[in-house]
């Protein structure tokens, strides 16, 4: 991704930057866990 595109894209996000894998890693892990009783 070139710097111009990254700056344009990041300016449109809530974080003001391009996301990293660690930003969503825990959420994805929690969705994959089977914590349902029974």
N, C-alpha and C positions, 0 to 999 in steps of 0.2 A: 504494500500500500504506500503510495507516495505521500509526502508530507502535506501537500495542498489538499488532497482528498481527505486525509486523516483529520486535518484541522477543520474542514467543512463538516465532516461527519460528526466529529466530537462536539462541535458547537451546537448540534441538534439533539444531544443527549442530556439526560438529567444530571449525569455525573460530570459533564463537561469534558469528557475524555472517552477514548475507546475502551471498552470493557476488557478485562483480563480473565483468564480461566478461574482464578481464585475468587473473582467477584460472584460467580454463580456456582462454584464447586460444592459448597455446603448445601445449598438449596437443592441441587440435583441429587446429592447423596441422600438427603432426607426424603425426597420423593421416591427413591429406589428402595428405602428400608421398608420392611413389612412390620409395622408396629401395631397391626390390628389384633385385638384380643380374640382368642378362640381358635 
